[in-house]
Amino acid sequence: MAGRGLFTLGAFILGTIIGYLVILFGWIAYTEMADIFDREGAMIMGVAFFFAPIGGLFLGLVASIVIFRRMSL
């Protein structure tokens, strides 16, 4: 029982970190490809401090639910 909880917690933490990084670097790649210029940096701050953490938490939650269900089979 404790092993399943630890795997679920690990999946949540790893999924959150990976989700944050994917959203952040995806935005950076998008702005480079679309040639978007943001002199004051407001867009990247919005992504780095609002959208990427929320997306990371969502992806971490999805990862933990998937691992929890697979471990219970």
N, C-alpha and C positions, 0 to 999 in steps of 0.2 A: 504494500500500500504506500509506503513512504517513497519507494522507487518511482512509482507512477506520478506522485506529486512533485518529486524533484525533476523528473523529465519534463513535466508540464511547465514548471517554473523556468527551467532552462530554455524551453522552446519559446516561452513568452519573452524572456530577456533577449535571446538571440534574434527572435523575430522582430522585436522592437528596434534593436540596433540596426539590423539589416534593412528594415523598412524605412527607417530614418535616412540612412545613407543612400538608398535607392532613390527616394524622393528628392533629396537634396542634390545629389549629383545628376539626376535626371533633369532637374530644373536648370542646373548649370549648363548641361549639354544642350538643352533646348534653347536657352538664350544665346549660346554660341552659334548654333546652327541657324537660328532665325535672325541673327545679327541684332539682338535687342540690346540697347545701350542704356544703362541705368546709372547715371552719374552719382546720385546721392546714396544709392544702395538700399533704397526702401523696399524694392521687390524681393531681393535676396534675404533681407532681414525678416520680411513677412513669411517667406518660405522656411527659413532656418529656425525661426522661433515660434511659428504658429502651425503652418500646414504640415511640415515634415514631422514634428512631434506627434500631432494628432494622427497622421497617416501611419507613423511608426507604431503607436499604441494600438491602432486598429489592426495592423498586420501582425503584431505580437499576439493580440487576442485571438485572431484567426489561427495562427500557428499553434497556440496552446490548446485551442479547442480540437484541432485536427490531431495533435499528438495525444491528447487525453482520450479521444474516441478510439484511436488506433491501439492504444495500450489496453483498453478495456475489452477488446475483442478476444 
